[in-house]
Amino acid sequence: MRRLNRKKTLNLMKELDAFPKVPESYVETSASGGTVSLIAFTTIAFLTIMEFTVYRDTWMKYEYEVDKDFTSKLRINIDITVAMRCQYVGADVLDLAETMVTSADGLIYEPVIFDLSPQQKEWQRMLQLIQSRLQEEHSLQDVIFKSAFKSASTALPPREDNSLQSPDACRIHGHLYVNKVAGNFHITVGKAIPHPRGHAHLAALVSHESYNFSHRIDHLSFGELIPGIINPLDGTEKIASNHNQMFQYFITVVPTKLHTYKISAETHQFSVTERERVINHAAGSHGVSGIFMKYDISSLMVTVTEQHMPFWQFLVRLCGIIGGIFSTTGILHSFGRFVAEVIFCRFRLGSYRSTSVPLPDGHTSNHLPLITDNSMH
């Protein structure tokens, strides 16, 4: 009974078979067909490997929306070295709400040597090379996002040589929390002191000959500190040509939510333009010598998400490749055989030569004479 049911099921499955079957005796093989089949299989294998590479890769999707978070604080991460002694310089932030944030709230003043060691110079050179490539090829930013937390730290390596030279510069590093409004972070002569109309710096006790605002920005970022992310000003070095010189950086900060397969963080990207000029009141160039970073917060927020091709889409594309290659090569092979047969047929017809047969009335016939039994004897 079970065998009978299996046989009926097998017959039913055979009746449902919709694929045409051609007996092997009806299939004609040829050298051209084998060549086309070899080309087809090779193309399919190559495209399959390429498609699998695309399937394994990921890409970054950018979405934009209005930033509705206006109550939280903005973190500024700072690591700047100024070619002046620490007792001569002061750093603080003043925003549009006239809120002053002094460097004592989170910044450290560390006496250092301004000139870099050979290892540190190599680090700076490589960082500047990466910055130049990022300006030319913006798609490299996606690679940096995906490699965050996986790449080596972008911080300046510690000094490896024990130099006997006395410190001639001041490294200002740490972080500050400010309001999410436009503000001005600046480093200038003298320590900052509160003032009813804003703030002031004690610069009267410092001689102008000691002014030197040559500086190096080892790191400057906004928001959560993410290792591996390279910011636009990292590795920047400016050498002052005059004692009274102002360096200005105009920064536009864009809130960014980063979601990759490795991390999920809230940080900030920013763009920057820079300007420098010599302060000369007699020539009409007014201002204060120092380093000024004027930042503004964008009202748009960017969400960067790492995406991956779904497996079902990979299968659909793979089936399309296999079916498309077989169909296309079959059509091309049939068309090639048709063209070859037409050319060969014309060649054979052109080589044909008709014969003339005399008739009794003196005319000639261009038809071949019929073969009769008498002619065969």
FENCOR-V433358 format. One record per pair of residues at least 12 apart in sequence whose C-alpha atoms are under 10 Angstrom apart, sorted by sequence separation. I is the first residue (numbers start at 0). GAP is how many residues later the second one is. If there is no record, write none. Layout:
((I & GAP) (I & GAP))
This chain:
((89 & 12) (90 & 12) (91 & 12) (188 & 12) (189 & 12) (190 & 12) (218 & 12) (219 & 12) (220 & 12) (254 & 12) (255 & 12) (256 & 12) (276 & 12) (353 & 12) (354 & 12) (355 & 12) (356 & 12) (89 & 13) (90 & 13) (91 & 13) (187 & 13) (188 & 13) (189 & 13) (217 & 13) (218 & 13) (219 & 13) (220 & 13) (253 & 13) (254 & 13) (255 & 13) (352 & 13) (353 & 13) (354 & 13) (355 & 13) (89 & 14) (187 & 14) (188 & 14) (189 & 14) (218 & 14) (219 & 14) (253 & 14) (254 & 14) (255 & 14) (353 & 14) (354 & 14) (91 & 15) (171 & 15) (187 & 15) (188 & 15) (189 & 15) (217 & 15) (218 & 15) (219 & 15) (252 & 15) (253 & 15) (254 & 15) (275 & 15) (90 & 16) (188 & 16) (189 & 16) (216 & 16) (217 & 16) (218 & 16) (232 & 16) (251 & 16) (252 & 16) (253 & 16) (275 & 16) (188 & 17) (215 & 17) (216 & 17) (217 & 17) (218 & 17) (251 & 17) (252 & 17) (253 & 17) (274 & 17) (90 & 18) (188 & 18) (215 & 18) (216 & 18) (217 & 18) (251 & 18) (252 & 18) (273 & 18) (89 & 19) (188 & 19) (215 & 19) (216 & 19) (217 & 19) (250 & 19) (251 & 19) (252 & 19) (273 & 19) (88 & 20) (215 & 20) (216 & 20) (250 & 20) (251 & 20) (188 & 21) (214 & 21) (215 & 21) (216 & 21) (249 & 21) (250 & 21) (251 & 21) (271 & 21) (86 & 22) (188 & 22) (214 & 22) (215 & 22) (248 & 22) (249 & 22) (250 & 22) (271 & 22) (85 & 23) (187 & 23) (188 & 23) (213 & 23) (214 & 23) (215 & 23) (248 & 23) (249 & 23) (250 & 23) (271 & 23) (84 & 24) (85 & 24) (86 & 24) (188 & 24) (213 & 24) (214 & 24) (248 & 24) (249 & 24) (270 & 24) (84 & 25) (85 & 25) (187 & 25) (212 & 25) (213 & 25) (214 & 25) (247 & 25) (248 & 25) (249 & 25) (269 & 25) (84 & 26) (85 & 26) (186 & 26) (212 & 26) (213 & 26) (247 & 26) (248 & 26) (269 & 26) (83 & 27) (84 & 27) (126 & 27) (211 & 27) (212 & 27) (213 & 27) (246 & 27) (247 & 27) (248 & 27) (269 & 27) (77 & 28) (78 & 28) (80 & 28) (82 & 28) (83 & 28) (84 & 28) (211 & 28) (212 & 28) (213 & 28) (246 & 28) (247 & 28) (269 & 28) (76 & 29) (77 & 29) (78 & 29) (79 & 29) (80 & 29) (81 & 29) (82 & 29) (83 & 29) (126 & 29) (210 & 29) (211 & 29) (212 & 29) (213 & 29) (245 & 29) (246 & 29) (247 & 29) (267 & 29) (76 & 30) (77 & 30) (80 & 30) (81 & 30) (82 & 30) (83 & 30) (123 & 30) (211 & 30) (212 & 30) (222 & 30) (245 & 30) (246 & 30) (80 & 31) (81 & 31) (82 & 31) (122 & 31) (123 & 31) (210 & 31) (211 & 31) (212 & 31) (213 & 31) (221 & 31) (244 & 31) (245 & 31) (246 & 31) (80 & 32) (81 & 32) (82 & 32) (122 & 32) (123 & 32) (210 & 32) (211 & 32) (212 & 32) (213 & 32) (214 & 32) (220 & 32) (221 & 32) (222 & 32) (244 & 32) (245 & 32) (268 & 32) (80 & 33) (122 & 33) (123 & 33) (208 & 33) (209 & 33) (210 & 33) (211 & 33) (212 & 33) (213 & 33) (221 & 33) (222 & 33) (243 & 33) (244 & 33) (245 & 33) (267 & 33) (268 & 33) (122 & 34) (208 & 34) (209 & 34) (210 & 34) (212 & 34) (243 & 34) (244 & 34) (267 & 34) (120 & 35) (207 & 35) (208 & 35) (241 & 35) (242 & 35) (243 & 35) (244 & 35) (266 & 35) (119 & 36) (120 & 36) (207 & 36) (239 & 36) (240 & 36) (241 & 36) (242 & 36) (243 & 36) (118 & 37) (119 & 37) (225 & 37) (230 & 37) (231 & 37) (232 & 37) (239 & 37) (240 & 37) (241 & 37) (265 & 37) (118 & 38) (119 & 38) (230 & 38) (231 & 38) (232 & 38) (237 & 38) (239 & 38) (118 & 39) (119 & 39) (225 & 39) (229 & 39) (230 & 39) (231 & 39) (232 & 39) (115 & 40) (116 & 40) (118 & 40) (119 & 40) (224 & 40) (225 & 40) (228 & 40) (230 & 40) (231 & 40) (245 & 40) (263 & 40) (116 & 41) (117 & 41) (118 & 41) (223 & 41) (224 & 41) (225 & 41) (245 & 41) (246 & 41) (263 & 41) (115 & 42) (116 & 42) (117 & 42) (118 & 42) (222 & 42) (223 & 42) (224 & 42) (244 & 42) (245 & 42) (246 & 42) (247 & 42) (248 & 42) (249 & 42) (250 & 42) (251 & 42) (252 & 42) (253 & 42) (254 & 42) (115 & 43) (116 & 43) (117 & 43) (168 & 43) (222 & 43) (223 & 43) (224 & 43) (243 & 43) (244 & 43) (245 & 43) (246 & 43) (247 & 43) (248 & 43) (249 & 43) (250 & 43) (251 & 43) (252 & 43) (253 & 43) (254 & 43) (116 & 44) (168 & 44) (170 & 44) (221 & 44) (222 & 44) (223 & 44) (243 & 44) (244 & 44) (245 & 44) (246 & 44) (247 & 44) (248 & 44) (249 & 44) (250 & 44) (251 & 44) (252 & 44) (253 & 44) (254 & 44) (255 & 44) (256 & 44) (257 & 44) (258 & 44) (259 & 44) (260 & 44) (261 & 44) (116 & 45) (168 & 45) (169 & 45) (170 & 45) (171 & 45) (172 & 45) (174 & 45) (176 & 45) (221 & 45) (222 & 45) (243 & 45) (244 & 45) (245 & 45) (246 & 45) (247 & 45) (248 & 45) (249 & 45) (250 & 45) (251 & 45) (252 & 45) (253 & 45) (254 & 45) (255 & 45) (256 & 45) (257 & 45) (258 & 45) (259 & 45) (260 & 45) (112 & 46) (116 & 46) (168 & 46) (170 & 46) (172 & 46) (174 & 46) (175 & 46) (176 & 46) (220 & 46) (221 & 46) (222 & 46) (242 & 46) (243 & 46) (244 & 46) (245 & 46) (246 & 46) (247 & 46) (248 & 46) (249 & 46) (250 & 46) (251 & 46) (252 & 46) (253 & 46) (254 & 46) (255 & 46) (256 & 46) (257 & 46) (258 & 46) (259 & 46) (260 & 46) (111 & 47) (170 & 47) (172 & 47) (174 & 47) (220 & 47) (221 & 47) (241 & 47) (242 & 47) (252 & 47) (253 & 47) (254 & 47) (255 & 47) (256 & 47) (257 & 47) (258 & 47) (259 & 47) (260 & 47) (174 & 48) (220 & 48) (221 & 48) (252 & 48) (253 & 48) (254 & 48) (255 & 48) (256 & 48) (257 & 48) (258 & 48) (220 & 49) (112 & 50) (174 & 50) (112 & 52) (114 & 52) (111 & 53) (112 & 53) (113 & 53) (114 & 53) (111 & 54) (112 & 54) (113 & 54) (114 & 54) (110 & 55) (111 & 55) (112 & 55) (113 & 55) (110 & 56) (111 & 56) (112 & 56) (113 & 56) (109 & 57) (110 & 57) (111 & 57) (112 & 57) (113 & 57) (110 & 58) (111 & 58) (112 & 58) (187 & 58) (109 & 59) (110 & 59) (111 & 59) (108 & 60) (109 & 60) (110 & 60) (186 & 60) (108 & 61) (109 & 61) (110 & 61) (185 & 61) (107 & 62) (108 & 62) (109 & 62) (155 & 62) (185 & 62) (107 & 63) (108 & 63) (109 & 63) (154 & 63) (155 & 63) (185 & 63) (106 & 64) (107 & 64) (108 & 64) (153 & 64) (154 & 64) (184 & 64) (106 & 65) (107 & 65) (108 & 65) (153 & 65) (183 & 65) (106 & 66) (107 & 66) (183 & 66) (105 & 67) (106 & 67) (107 & 67) (183 & 67) (105 & 68) (106 & 68) (102 & 69) (104 & 69) (105 & 69) (106 & 69) (181 & 69) (102 & 70) (104 & 70) (105 & 70) (181 & 70) (102 & 71) (104 & 71) (105 & 71) (181 & 71) (102 & 72) (103 & 72) (104 & 72) (153 & 72) (154 & 72) (102 & 73) (152 & 73) (153 & 73) (154 & 73) (101 & 74) (152 & 74) (153 & 74) (100 & 75) (151 & 75) (152 & 75) (153 & 75) (154 & 75) (214 & 75) (78 & 76) (100 & 76) (150 & 76) (151 & 76) (152 & 76) (153 & 76) (212 & 76) (213 & 76) (214 & 76) (78 & 77) (100 & 77) (148 & 77) (149 & 77) (150 & 77) (151 & 77) (152 & 77) (153 & 77) (211 & 77) (212 & 77) (213 & 77) (99 & 78) (100 & 78) (147 & 78) (148 & 78) (149 & 78) (150 & 78) (155 & 78) (210 & 78) (211 & 78) (212 & 78) (59 & 79) (98 & 79) (147 & 79) (148 & 79) (154 & 79) (155 & 79) (210 & 79) (98 & 80) (146 & 80) (147 & 80) (148 & 80) (153 & 80) (154 & 80) (59 & 81) (60 & 81) (85 & 81) (88 & 81) (90 & 81) (144 & 81) (146 & 81) (147 & 81) (153 & 81) (207 & 81) (59 & 82) (84 & 82) (85 & 82) (87 & 82) (89 & 82) (96 & 82) (102 & 82) (145 & 82) (146 & 82) (147 & 82) (58 & 83) (59 & 83) (83 & 83) (84 & 83) (85 & 83) (86 & 83) (88 & 83) (92 & 83) (94 & 83) (95 & 83) (99 & 83) (101 & 83) (144 & 83) (145 & 83) (57 & 84) (58 & 84) (82 & 84) (83 & 84) (84 & 84) (85 & 84) (91 & 84) (92 & 84) (93 & 84) (94 & 84) (95 & 84) (96 & 84) (98 & 84) (99 & 84) (100 & 84) (102 & 84) (143 & 84) (144 & 84) (57 & 85) (59 & 85) (82 & 85) (83 & 85) (84 & 85) (85 & 85) (92 & 85) (93 & 85) (94 & 85) (95 & 85) (96 & 85) (97 & 85) (99 & 85) (143 & 85) (144 & 85) (59 & 86) (81 & 86) (82 & 86) (83 & 86) (84 & 86) (85 & 86) (94 & 86) (95 & 86) (96 & 86) (143 & 86) (58 & 87) (81 & 87) (82 & 87) (83 & 87) (94 & 87) (95 & 87) (57 & 88) (80 & 88) (81 & 88) (82 & 88) (93 & 88) (94 & 88) (95 & 88) (102 & 88) (103 & 88) (140 & 88) (80 & 89) (81 & 89) (93 & 89) (94 & 89) (101 & 89) (102 & 89) (140 & 89) (79 & 90) (80 & 90) (81 & 90) (92 & 90) (93 & 90) (94 & 90) (101 & 90) (79 & 91) (80 & 91) (92 & 91) (93 & 91) (100 & 91) (101 & 91) (126 & 91) (78 & 92) (79 & 92) (80 & 92) (91 & 92) (92 & 92) (93 & 92) (99 & 92) (101 & 92) (123 & 92) (77 & 93) (78 & 93) (79 & 93) (91 & 93) (92 & 93) (99 & 93) (100 & 93) (77 & 94) (78 & 94) (79 & 94) (90 & 94) (91 & 94) (92 & 94) (99 & 94) (123 & 94) (77 & 95) (78 & 95) (90 & 95) (91 & 95) (99 & 95) (76 & 96) (77 & 96) (78 & 96) (89 & 96) (90 & 96) (91 & 96) (133 & 96) (76 & 97) (77 & 97) (89 & 97) (90 & 97) (134 & 97) (75 & 98) (76 & 98) (77 & 98) (88 & 98) (89 & 98) (90 & 98) (99 & 98) (133 & 98) (75 & 99) (76 & 99) (88 & 99) (89 & 99) (90 & 99) (91 & 99) (92 & 99) (97 & 99) (98 & 99) (99 & 99) (130 & 99) (188 & 99) (74 & 100) (75 & 100) (76 & 100) (87 & 100) (88 & 100) (89 & 100) (90 & 100) (91 & 100) (97 & 100) (98 & 100) (113 & 100) (129 & 100) (130 & 100) (131 & 100) (187 & 100) (188 & 100) (74 & 101) (75 & 101) (87 & 101) (88 & 101) (89 & 101) (90 & 101) (91 & 101) (97 & 101) (113 & 101) (130 & 101) (187 & 101) (188 & 101) (73 & 102) (74 & 102) (75 & 102) (86 & 102) (87 & 102) (88 & 102) (89 & 102) (113 & 102) (130 & 102) (186 & 102) (187 & 102) (188 & 102) (72 & 103) (73 & 103) (74 & 103) (85 & 103) (86 & 103) (87 & 103) (88 & 103) (89 & 103) (126 & 103) (130 & 103) (186 & 103) (187 & 103) (72 & 104) (73 & 104) (74 & 104) (85 & 104) (86 & 104) (93 & 104) (127 & 104) (130 & 104) (185 & 104) (186 & 104) (187 & 104) (71 & 105) (72 & 105) (73 & 105) (74 & 105) (81 & 105) (83 & 105) (85 & 105) (93 & 105) (127 & 105) (129 & 105) (130 & 105) (185 & 105) (186 & 105) (71 & 106) (72 & 106) (73 & 106) (81 & 106) (92 & 106) (127 & 106) (128 & 106) (184 & 106) (185 & 106) (186 & 106) (71 & 107) (72 & 107) (73 & 107) (79 & 107) (91 & 107) (126 & 107) (127 & 107) (184 & 107) (185 & 107) (70 & 108) (71 & 108) (72 & 108) (126 & 108) (127 & 108) (183 & 108) (184 & 108) (185 & 108) (69 & 109) (70 & 109) (75 & 109) (91 & 109) (125 & 109) (126 & 109) (127 & 109) (183 & 109) (184 & 109) (69 & 110) (90 & 110) (123 & 110) (124 & 110) (182 & 110) (183 & 110) (184 & 110) (68 & 111) (69 & 111) (89 & 111) (123 & 111) (182 & 111) (183 & 111) (88 & 112) (89 & 112) (122 & 112) (123 & 112) (145 & 112) (147 & 112) (149 & 112) (181 & 112) (182 & 112) (183 & 112) (88 & 113) (89 & 113) (123 & 113) (144 & 113) (145 & 113) (146 & 113) (148 & 113) (181 & 113) (182 & 113) (87 & 114) (88 & 114) (144 & 114) (145 & 114) (147 & 114) (148 & 114) (180 & 114) (181 & 114) (182 & 114) (87 & 115) (144 & 115) (145 & 115) (146 & 115) (147 & 115) (180 & 115) (181 & 115) (145 & 116) (146 & 116) (179 & 116) (180 & 116) (181 & 116) (87 & 117) (88 & 117) (144 & 117) (145 & 117) (179 & 117) (180 & 117) (87 & 118) (144 & 118) (179 & 118) (86 & 119) (87 & 119) (87 & 122) (88 & 122) (87 & 123) (88 & 124) (84 & 125) (83 & 126) (84 & 126) (82 & 127) (83 & 127) (84 & 127) (82 & 128) (83 & 128) (82 & 129) (83 & 129) (81 & 130) (82 & 130) (83 & 130) (81 & 131) (82 & 131) (83 & 131) (80 & 132) (81 & 132) (82 & 132) (80 & 133) (81 & 133) (82 & 133) (80 & 134) (81 & 134) (79 & 135) (80 & 135) (81 & 135) (79 & 136) (80 & 136) (78 & 137) (79 & 137) (80 & 137) (78 & 138) (79 & 138) (80 & 138) (77 & 139) (78 & 139) (79 & 139) (77 & 140) (78 & 140) (79 & 140) (77 & 141) (78 & 141) (76 & 142) (77 & 142) (78 & 142) (76 & 143) (77 & 143) (75 & 144) (76 & 144) (77 & 144) (75 & 145) (76 & 145) (74 & 146) (75 & 146) (76 & 146) (74 & 147) (75 & 147) (76 & 147) (73 & 148) (74 & 148) (75 & 148) (76 & 148) (73 & 149) (74 & 149) (75 & 149) (72 & 150) (73 & 150) (74 & 150) (79 & 154) (78 & 155) (79 & 155) (79 & 156) (80 & 156) (81 & 156) (82 & 156) (79 & 157) (82 & 157) (144 & 159) (145 & 159) (144 & 160) (145 & 160) (144 & 161) (141 & 162) (141 & 164) (73 & 181) (68 & 186) (66 & 187) (66 & 188) (65 & 189) (66 & 189) (63 & 192) (74 & 192) (75 & 192) (62 & 193) (73 & 193) (74 & 193) (61 & 194) (62 & 194) (73 & 194) (61 & 195) (61 & 196) (59 & 198) (60 & 198) (59 & 199) (90 & 199) (92 & 199) (94 & 199) (59 & 200) (89 & 200) (90 & 200) (92 & 200) (93 & 200) (94 & 200) (95 & 200) (58 & 201) (88 & 201) (90 & 201) (92 & 201) (94 & 201) (57 & 202) (57 & 203) (81 & 208) (81 & 209) (73 & 223) (69 & 229) (66 & 230) (68 & 230) (66 & 231) (67 & 231) (65 & 232) (66 & 232) (67 & 232) (68 & 232) (65 & 233) (66 & 233) (67 & 233) (64 & 234) (65 & 234) (66 & 234) (64 & 235) (65 & 235) (66 & 235) (63 & 236) (64 & 236) (65 & 236) (63 & 237) (64 & 237) (62 & 238) (63 & 238) (64 & 238) (62 & 239) (63 & 239) (61 & 240) (62 & 240) (63 & 240) (60 & 241) (61 & 241) (62 & 241) (60 & 242) (61 & 242) (62 & 242) (59 & 243) (60 & 243) (61 & 243) (59 & 244) (60 & 244) (61 & 244) (58 & 245) (59 & 245) (60 & 245) (58 & 246) (59 & 246) (60 & 246) (58 & 247) (59 & 247) (57 & 248) (58 & 248) (59 & 248) (57 & 249) (58 & 249) (56 & 250) (57 & 250) (58 & 250) (56 & 251) (57 & 251) (55 & 252) (56 & 252) (54 & 253) (55 & 253) (53 & 254) (54 & 254) (53 & 255) (54 & 255) (54 & 256) (54 & 258) (55 & 258) (54 & 259) (53 & 260) (54 & 260) (51 & 262) (50 & 263) (51 & 263) (50 & 264) (50 & 266) (51 & 266) (50 & 267) (47 & 269) (47 & 270) (50 & 270) (46 & 271) (47 & 271) (47 & 273) (43 & 274) (46 & 274) (47 & 274) (46 & 275) (44 & 276) (43 & 277) (44 & 277) (42 & 278) (43 & 278) (46 & 278) (42 & 279) (43 & 279) (43 & 280) (40 & 281) (43 & 281) (39 & 282) (42 & 282) (43 & 282) (42 & 283) (40 & 284) (39 & 285) (40 & 285) (38 & 286) (39 & 286) (39 & 287) (39 & 288) (36 & 289) (39 & 289) (35 & 290) (38 & 290) (39 & 290) (36 & 292) (35 & 293) (36 & 293) (35 & 294) (32 & 296) (35 & 296) (36 & 296) (32 & 297) (35 & 297) (34 & 298) (32 & 300) (31 & 301) (32 & 301) (31 & 304) (32 & 304) (31 & 305))
